Amino acid sequence: MKIGVAKEIKSDEYRVALTPAGARELGQRGHDVIVETGAGEGSSFTDAAYEAAGARVSSVEGVWADAELLLKVKEPVEPEYGRLREGLVLFTYLHIAADEPLTRALIDSGITAVAYETVETDFGALPLLAPMSEIAGRLAAQAGAYFLEKPLGGRGLLLGGVPGVAPGRVVVIGGGMVGYNAAVIAIGLGASVTILERSIDRMRHLEEVLSGRVSLVMSSTLQIEESLREADVVIGAVLIPGAVTPKLIRREMVVGMKEGAVLADVAIDQGGCSETSHPTTHSEPVYTVDGVTHYCVANMPGAVPITSTKALTNATLPYVEAIADHGLAEAVARDPALSRGVNVVDGKITYEAVADAHGLEYQPLGAVLPLSAV
């Protein structure tokens, strides 16, 4: 199969969807890997490194036109909509429940789009979202500590405190992969950490793995409101796979927060968990609402592209190999987790949460893609 690797053109996006090591693995399986010129530069992978691994380097037109399977990191942006076409399988982070223009462009093009973030195992794990969630959670805690500094508009508080001075308070809303990793870094910085979570079983697990170093509290509207009033840093780590994130933080709650506190909304890719959140970039990462610094960068792991690109390829490569070796229909028939990643096929929405988000018709995957495992 011809596998294309596109260069990311979204603002401040430095990751690439495949490392040279991954390209070599695919080449050894008999596939033709075509990498766009300069695609790996942001992650310190040169064109020569891809060529040494057996890949071909081509222009943007060549990659999009020749590929049967196109690998990206982020969703297509408007200048790329015209390159979407029937017969192409796109494999990337999509987050289309919060992006109606892109959803319409995918439908109109007839492309088949598979989303990393909705590949889901029978046990509810999200194997392709997990590595970026780990990184984003850790970056969110770092960003919270950084933007608490007074010259950056923060309260002027050292998150870890010093002997004789109490540490700052970090509230993490959501105890999943993002929340856990945010808590790990906040604990390491010396902060006092509270995680708000709705699953008692998950809280028991966090109590065990974090050795009781955090406060674990049942999440509710009242509890969120009370916790935000005392917080120096709030990390929004809420996720409903493939769906728009509920607005758990209301405007009046933000009004009640401390002057110079920081709100890092990691859920911004899916619309954000605060009514006051809107996407920002690494170039302009923050803005202020009612005296609260909002950090809402929509591609947080793009700030550490070497780590992110390697972690992403580690996770995605087995799925890329399955699609390339067997074709999409057979690959998803063999693997129910991969089948849940298919969001759009031939102009039809095959992921129910996306259809619901935009008021569009939902078509079960089996009705539009012939599934027959051998």
Buried (B, 14 or more C-beta within 10 A) or exposed (E): BBBBBBBBBBBBBBBBBBBBBBBBBBBEEEBBBBBBBBBBBBBEBEBEBBBEBBBBBBEBEBBBBBBBBBBBBBBBBEEBBEBBEEEBBBBBBBBBBBBBEBBBBBBEBBBBBBBBBBBBEEEEEBBBBBBBBBBBBBBBBBBBBBBBBEEEBBBEBBBBBEEEEEBBBBBBBBBBBBBBBBBBBBBEBBBBBBBBBEEEEBBEBBBEEBEEBBBBBEBEEEBBBBBBEEBBBBBBBBBEBBBBBEBBBBEEBBEEBBEBBBBBBBBBBBBBBBBBBBBBBBEEBBBEBBBBBBBBBBBBBBBBBBBBBBBBBEBBBEBBBBBBBBBBBBBBBBBEBBBBBBBBBBBBBBBEBBBBBBEBEBBEBEEBBEBEEE
